[in-house]
Amino acid sequence: MKAGRREMALIFLGGIFFIAILYYLVILSPALTRQRILVTYIEKKEKELAGMAELKAKRERFKDRRTQAEKMLTGRGKAFTLLSFLEGVSREVGINDRIQYMKPLRFQEKSGPLRPAGIEMSLDKIDIKQLADLLYKIECSGKLLNVKRIKIQCTPHRKARYLKVTLQINTYIFM
């Protein structure tokens, strides 16, 4: 049985088709699958790298702010006390005779070189300008002070309106 020219061409085309399918299944398909996996992996790693770069930038900003805060704390001097500073500021504003009380606040003990400190201060019969001056002098003093909480009550006194204010001022001190 001799195959004719036509059958030989069909067998040849069938062989090429078989080799092409075999090439696709053995070489091309695994390579394309691997490429898709690698592209997905690269995209994932690029996102992780961007996240790490963002974290690094946050860490650098944190380190800069910490350095600035430490400079502020050391710039206050070793003799700085929050109580005497607040008394001085209230004298500057002209409300030292309106202080009802100033009491220190207690914080949990923390390890490290810094310890939180705070004072609760109550003022009576002050006007809004005096309060604004006091808050400005505390917050913008460059001594790393923070008004954590403020409670303001309006108390009418004769024809004038005054405020009763309770402030919580916090800072940090070196141990």
ZIHULIN-V794974 format. One record per pair of residues at least 12 apart in sequence whose C-alpha atoms are under 8 Angstrom apart, sorted by the first residue. I is the first residue (numbers start at 1). J is the second residue. D is the distance in whole Angstrom. If there is no record, write none. Layout:
BEGIN
i = {I,I}
j = {J,J}
d = {D,D}
END
This chain:
BEGIN
i = {69,72,72,72,73,73,73,73,73,75,76,82,82,82,83,83,86,89,89,89,90,93,93,93,94,95,95,98,98,98,98,99,99,99,99,100,100,100,100,101,101,101,101,102,102,102,102,103,103,103,104,104,104,104,105,105,105,105,106,113,113,114,114,114,114,115,115,115,115,116,116,116,116,117,117,117,117,118,118,118,118,119,119,119,120,120,120,120,121,121,121,121,122,122,122,122,123,123,123,124,124,124,124,125,125,125,125,126,126,126,127,127,127,128,128,135,144,144,145,145,145,146,146,146,147,147,147,147,148,148,148,148,149,149,149,150,150,150,150,151,151,151,152,152,152,153}
j = {144,142,143,144,143,144,172,173,174,143,143,118,119,171,102,119,138,134,137,138,134,130,133,134,130,126,130,123,124,125,126,121,122,123,124,121,122,123,124,120,121,122,123,119,120,121,122,119,120,121,117,118,119,120,117,118,119,120,118,174,175,172,173,174,175,172,173,174,175,170,171,172,173,170,171,172,173,168,169,170,171,168,169,170,166,167,168,169,166,167,168,169,164,165,166,167,164,165,166,162,163,164,165,155,162,163,164,162,163,164,161,162,163,162,163,147,171,172,169,170,171,169,170,171,167,168,169,170,167,168,169,170,167,168,169,165,166,167,168,165,166,167,164,165,166,165}
d = {7,6,6,6,7,7,8,7,8,8,6,7,7,8,8,7,8,7,7,8,7,6,7,6,8,7,8,6,6,7,7,7,6,5,7,8,5,5,7,8,6,5,7,6,6,4,7,6,5,7,8,6,4,6,7,5,5,7,8,6,6,6,6,5,6,5,5,6,6,7,6,4,6,6,5,6,7,7,5,4,6,6,5,7,7,6,4,6,6,5,6,8,8,6,4,6,6,5,6,8,6,4,6,8,5,5,6,5,5,7,7,5,6,8,7,8,6,8,7,6,5,6,5,6,7,6,4,6,8,5,6,6,6,5,7,7,6,5,6,6,5,7,6,5,7,6}
END
